[in-house]
């Protein structure tokens, strides 16, 4: 069975059905397995249904597909004790997430309730793409938010209404938790800001989400009564705080307080606050970017180098396009000596994307999440331009100075 080939769900379905029965259809036990597999953290190193005994040597994307399907399937099976109408329910669920607005299923004129349709949906949801930049972006952050789909499906099976509102509220709460978690760090790096941007660019249901909560007491936590909802919120907060050293006192107390406000047991709170460290340390060799002191720092470094290479390989074409956009060059020059206004930043972004559309090799900036790379484009463009452009350039200018 190969999750990259057509028809994999039909072949795999009996395997997860048997496995879920063996844990007595316990969703909490399923969550434990998902946590151990890394799926909750967005990096599936194993699968729930096969563990370490994989029939084939699957890659991370294929394991993520399996864990994602297993989660959706088990939520349905736990409620109905059978899978008779599973594909009908999952299809109707995704149709209610308003695909026209979010543009995830534009390739499908009508969703048919079968395994083939679900395979396509899963492929879309994990945002796999052969390009390295998009793939790394997806694996690092976007897949950590996949469990929102699972919790929303569980909510849909219980209520069958307001599903988009529920998903939006859960995502907004999660992002506010991540904001608050990052604030707790005693030593903040520019990469913590990048981590926040990566999460923000991964949002599916909130286009222009703003930080609202100033502390944990302001979060609408009372609406989350399910154990899986609570554990997921706490585990993602722990993931946001993670770095290569032990939790400092402020971070630990924040997670303890958050867990207490979610009315979780001390045992569950301790597991969430420490397991992310245990998981990462145990799987460093299996996940390449975890071999660095800060995976987000590694992502930024690798991305920066790749973007620089693409820019200089397309130097002549890029210079030609820039020469035809005097307004853009003027604004880029002014950005080295002053902060651009919001309107000016918007013009820079729009004009840069127009240029990227005309150069195939720079199409990565048009992909979902590609907007986060634009500051890198701004960073390297001055090196292409005549020396006069750089006379007022501020040495040591970092990503935040050129942010658009």
C-alpha positions in Angstrom: 0.0 0.0 0.0 1.5 3.3 -1.1 -0.2 6.6 0.1 1.2 8.3 -3.0 -0.7 6.1 -5.3 -4.4 6.2 -6.3 -6.6 3.9 -4.3 -4.6 3.8 -1.1 -7.5 4.6 1.2 -9.5 1.6 0.2 -6.5 -0.7 0.9 -5.6 1.0 4.1 -9.1 1.4 5.7 -9.4 -2.2 7.1 -6.0 -1.7 8.8 -7.0 1.3 10.8 -10.4 -0.2 11.5 -8.7 -3.1 13.2 -6.2 -1.0 15.0 -8.8 1.3 16.4 -10.9 -1.6 17.7 -7.8 -2.8 19.5 -7.7 0.4 21.6 -11.4 0.0 22.3 -12.4 2.9 20.1 -10.8 5.3 22.7 -10.1 8.7 21.1 -7.9 9.7 24.0 -5.7 6.6 23.3 -5.7 7.6 19.6 -4.5 11.1 20.6 -1.7 9.6 22.6 -0.6 7.6 19.5 -0.9 10.7 17.3 1.3 12.6 19.8 3.9 9.9 19.8 3.9 9.7 16.0 4.6 13.5 15.8 1.4 14.2 13.8 0.2 16.7 16.5 3.5 18.6 16.1 3.3 18.5 12.3 6.2 16.0 11.7 4.9 12.4 11.4 7.9 10.1 12.1 5.6 7.1 12.4 2.0 6.2 11.9 -0.8 5.3 14.2 -1.8 2.2 12.3 1.6 0.7 11.4 3.9 2.1 14.1 7.6 1.3 13.2 6.7 -1.7 11.0 6.0 0.1 7.7 5.3 -2.2 4.7 7.2 0.4 2.6 9.7 3.0 3.5 7.3 6.0 3.5 8.3 9.6 3.6 7.0 12.1 6.0 4.2 13.4 3.7 2.9 9.8 3.2 2.9 9.2 7.0 1.0 12.5 7.4 -1.6 11.4 4.9 -2.1 8.1 6.8 -2.3 9.8 10.3 -4.7 12.5 8.9 -7.0 9.9 7.4 -6.8 7.7 10.5 -7.8 10.7 12.7 -10.8 11.6 10.6 -11.9 7.9 10.3 -11.6 7.1 14.0 -13.6 10.2 15.0 -16.4 9.0 12.8 -16.1 5.3 13.9 -16.1 6.2 17.6 -19.4 7.9 17.3 -21.3 5.5 15.1 -19.4 2.2 15.7 -19.3 1.5 12.0 -18.1 3.2 8.8 -21.1 2.8 6.6 -21.6 6.4 5.7 -18.2 7.7 6.5 -17.4 9.1 3.0 -20.7 10.8 2.8 -20.2 12.5 6.1 -16.7 13.6 5.4 -17.6 15.0 2.0 -20.5 16.9 3.3 -18.3 18.2 6.1 -15.7 19.6 3.8 -18.4 21.1 1.5 -19.7 23.1 4.6 -16.2 24.6 5.1 -17.0 26.9 2.2 -14.4 25.8 -0.4 -15.4 28.7 -2.7 -14.2 31.2 -0.2 -11.1 29.4 0.9 -10.2 28.0 -2.6 -9.0 24.6 -1.4 -11.2 22.5 -3.7 -11.5 24.6 -6.8 -10.3 21.7 -9.0 -13.4 19.6 -8.0 -16.6 20.7 -9.6 -18.7 18.4 -7.4 -17.4 16.3 -4.4 -18.5 12.7 -4.7 -18.8 10.7 -1.4 -16.1 8.1 -2.0 -12.5 7.3 -1.2 -11.1 8.8 -4.3 -12.5 12.2 -3.4 -11.1 12.0 0.1 -7.7 11.2 -1.2 -7.8 14.4 -3.3 -9.0 16.4 -0.3 -6.2 15.1 1.9 -3.7 15.9 -0.8 -5.0 19.5 -0.8 -5.1 19.9 2.9 -1.5 19.0 3.6 -0.5 21.3 0.8 2.3 19.1 -0.6 4.3 20.5 -3.4 7.4 19.3 -5.0 9.2 22.6 -4.5 11.5 22.4 -1.5 10.5 25.8 -0.1 6.8 25.1 -0.1 7.4 21.6 1.2 9.5 22.7 4.1 6.9 25.4 5.0 4.1 22.9 4.9 6.0 20.3 7.0 7.1 22.8 9.6 3.9 24.6 10.4 0.9 23.9 8.2 0.7 20.2 9.2 0.7 21.1 12.8 -2.7 22.8 12.2 -4.2 19.8 10.5 -5.8 18.6 13.7 -8.1 21.6 13.6 -9.8 19.7 10.7 -10.2 16.6 12.9 -11.7 18.5 15.8 -14.0 20.4 13.5 -15.1 17.1 12.0 -15.9 15.8 15.4 -17.9 19.0 16.1 -19.7 18.6 12.8 -20.8 15.0 13.7 -22.2 16.3 17.0 -24.0 19.5 15.8 -24.0 19.5 11.9 -24.1 23.3 11.9 -21.9 26.4 12.4 -18.9 24.3 11.4 -17.0 27.2 9.8 -17.6 29.3 12.9 -16.3 26.6 15.1 -13.2 26.1 13.0 -12.6 29.9 12.9 -13.0 30.3 16.6 -10.7 27.3 17.4 -8.0 28.6 15.0 -8.3 32.1 16.5 -8.0 30.8 20.0 -5.0 28.7 19.1 -3.2 31.7 17.5 -3.9 33.8 20.6 -2.4 31.0 22.7 0.7 30.9 20.5 1.0 34.7 20.7 0.8 34.6 24.5 3.2 31.6 24.7 5.9 33.3 22.7 5.7 36.4 24.9 6.7 34.2 27.9 10.2 33.6 26.5 12.9 35.3 28.6 15.3 35.5 25.7 13.5 36.3 22.4 15.1 35.9 19.0 14.1 37.3 15.6 13.3 33.7 14.8 10.5 33.7 17.3 8.9 36.5 15.3 9.4 34.4 12.1 7.7 31.4 13.9 4.7 33.6 14.6 4.6 34.7 11.0 4.7 31.1 9.8 1.8 30.2 12.0 -0.1 33.3 10.8 0.5 32.5 7.1 -0.9 29.0 7.8 -4.3 30.2 8.9 -7.2 28.7 6.9 -10.2 30.3 8.4 -9.1 33.7 9.6 -7.8 36.0 6.9 -6.9 39.0 9.0 -6.6 37.7 12.5 -5.3 40.2 15.1 -4.0 39.5 18.5 -6.8 40.2 21.0 -6.0 38.4 24.2 -3.5 40.1 26.5 -3.5 37.3 29.0 -4.9 33.8 29.5 -7.9 35.0 31.4 -9.2 36.8 28.3 -9.3 33.6 26.2 -12.7 32.0 25.6 -11.6 28.6 27.0 -15.0 27.7 28.5 -16.4 26.8 25.1 -13.9 23.9 24.7 -15.1 21.0 26.8 -13.7 18.1 24.9 -10.5 16.5 26.1 -8.9 16.4 22.7 -9.6 20.1 22.2 -7.9 21.0 25.5 -4.9 18.7 25.0 -4.3 20.1 21.5 -4.4 23.7 22.6 -1.9 22.9 25.3 0.4 20.8 23.1 0.6 23.6 20.4 1.5 26.1 23.1 4.3 23.8 24.3 5.5 23.5 20.7 5.6 27.3 20.2 7.7 27.7 23.3 10.1 24.9 22.4 13.8 25.7 21.8 17.0 23.7 22.4 17.2 24.2 26.1 15.0 23.4 29.1 11.8 25.4 29.8 12.6 28.4 31.9 10.5 29.1 34.9 8.2 31.7 33.3 7.4 29.4 30.4 6.8 26.4 32.6 4.4 28.4 34.9 2.6 29.7 31.8 1.9 26.2 30.5 0.9 25.0 34.0 -1.5 27.9 34.4 -2.9 27.3 30.9 -3.5 23.6 31.6 -5.2 24.4 34.9 -7.5 26.9 33.1 -8.4 24.2 30.6 -9.3 22.0 33.7 -6.8 19.3 32.6 -5.3 16.9 35.2 -1.8 17.5 36.5 -0.7 14.3 34.7 -1.8 15.6 31.3 -0.3 19.0 31.9 3.1 17.5 32.8 3.0 15.4 29.7 2.3 18.3 27.4 4.9 20.6 29.0 7.7 18.1 28.7 6.8 15.6 25.9 7.6 18.0 23.0 11.2 18.1 24.3 11.4 14.4 24.7 9.9 13.8 21.2 12.3 16.2 19.5 15.4 14.9 21.2 14.4 11.3 20.4 13.8 12.0 16.7 16.6 14.5 15.8 18.2 11.9 13.4 14.9 11.3 11.6 14.0 14.9 11.0 16.7 16.8 9.3 15.8 20.3 10.4 15.7 19.2 14.1 19.4 18.7 14.0 19.8 22.4 14.5 19.5 24.4 17.7 16.4 26.2 16.3 14.4 24.6 13.5 12.8 27.9 12.5 16.3 29.5 12.4 17.3 26.6 10.1 14.3 27.1 7.9 15.0 30.8 7.6 18.7 30.2 6.8 18.0 27.6 4.2 15.2 29.6 2.6 17.3 32.8 2.6 20.1 31.0 0.7 17.7 29.4 -1.8 15.9 32.7 -2.5 19.3 34.5 -3.0 20.3 31.8 -5.5 17.1 32.2 -7.4 17.4 36.0 -7.5 20.9 36.0 -8.8 20.2 33.4 -11.4 17.4 35.6 -12.7 19.4 38.8 -12.2 19.1 40.1 -15.8 15.4 39.5 -16.1 14.7 40.9 -12.6 16.7 44.1 -13.4 14.8 44.5 -16.6 11.5 44.3 -14.8 12.7 46.6 -12.0 13.8 49.2 -14.6 10.2 49.3 -15.8 8.9 50.0 -12.3 10.5 53.2 -11.2 8.0 53.7 -8.4 9.0 50.3 -6.9 12.8 51.1 -7.1 12.1 54.5 -5.4 10.2 52.9 -2.5 12.8 50.2 -2.0 15.5 52.9 -1.9 13.5 54.9 0.6 12.9 51.8 2.8 16.7 51.7 3.6 16.5 55.0 5.4 12.9 55.2 6.7 9.9 53.1 7.5 7.4 52.9 4.7 3.8 53.6 5.4 1.2 50.9 5.2 0.0 52.1 1.8 3.6 52.1 0.5 4.3 48.6 1.8 1.1 47.4 0.1 2.3 49.0 -3.2 5.7 47.3 -2.8 4.2 43.9 -2.2 1.7 44.2 -5.1 4.4 45.3 -7.5 6.9 42.6 -6.4 4.3 39.9 -6.9 3.5 41.3 -10.4 7.2 40.9 -11.2 7.3 37.4 -9.8 4.4 36.4 -12.0 6.5 37.3 -15.1 9.5 35.2 -14.0 8.7 31.5 -13.8 11.6 30.7 -11.4 10.2 33.2 -8.9 6.8 31.7 -8.9 7.4 30.3 -5.4 6.4 33.8 -4.1 2.9 33.1 -5.5 2.4 29.8 -3.7 0.4 29.6 -0.4 2.6 31.0 2.3 5.0 32.5 -0.3 4.2 36.0 0.9 6.4 35.4 3.9 9.4 35.2 1.6 8.9 38.7 0.2 11.1 40.4 2.8 14.0 38.2 1.6 13.4 39.4 -2.0 13.5 43.0 -0.7 16.7 42.1 1.2 18.6 40.9 -1.8 17.3 43.2 -4.6 19.6 46.1 -3.5 22.6 43.9 -4.2 21.5 43.8 -7.9 21.1 47.5 -8.3 23.8 50.2 -9.0 26.0 51.3 -6.1 24.2 54.7 -6.0 21.1 52.9 -4.8 23.0 51.6 -1.8 24.6 54.8 -0.6 22.1 55.3 2.2 21.7 51.6 3.0 21.8 50.9 6.7 24.4 48.2 7.5 23.1 45.2 9.4 19.6 45.7 8.3 17.6 42.7 9.3 14.4 41.0 8.2 12.1 43.2 10.4 13.6 46.4 8.9 12.5 45.3 5.4 9.2 43.7 6.4 6.3 44.4 4.0 
